[in-house]
Amino acid sequence: MFGFTPEEIEAIGLPLSLTVLMVWMLLIIWNLAKESKAGKFGTFVLFFVLSFGMLGFIAKSIIQKIIGL
């Protein structure tokens, strides 16, 4: 497709789609905090707890880049 191999499309598409998904999940958390009137501390707790898995995924990607895997 457009001169790209399936491997190249996957190498571009997977990180891009995961980034879009993570931004969407952050917007959902923001909306949840806003609708529940959580306040500053409650919003911080919501973002910290609910985005902890995303932080682990990002850290894993950074560590892989550093070690060269």
MODELLER restraints for C-alpha pairs under 7 A, 6 or more apart:
rsr = mdl.restraints
at = mdl.atoms
rsr.add(forms.Gaussian(group=physical.xy_distance, feature=features.Distance(at['CA:29:A'], at['CA:46:A']), mean=6.96, stdev=0.5))
rsr.add(forms.Gaussian(group=physical.xy_distance, feature=features.Distance(at['CA:29:A'], at['CA:47:A']), mean=6.58, stdev=0.5))
rsr.add(forms.Gaussian(group=physical.xy_distance, feature=features.Distance(at['CA:33:A'], at['CA:43:A']), mean=5.46, stdev=0.5))
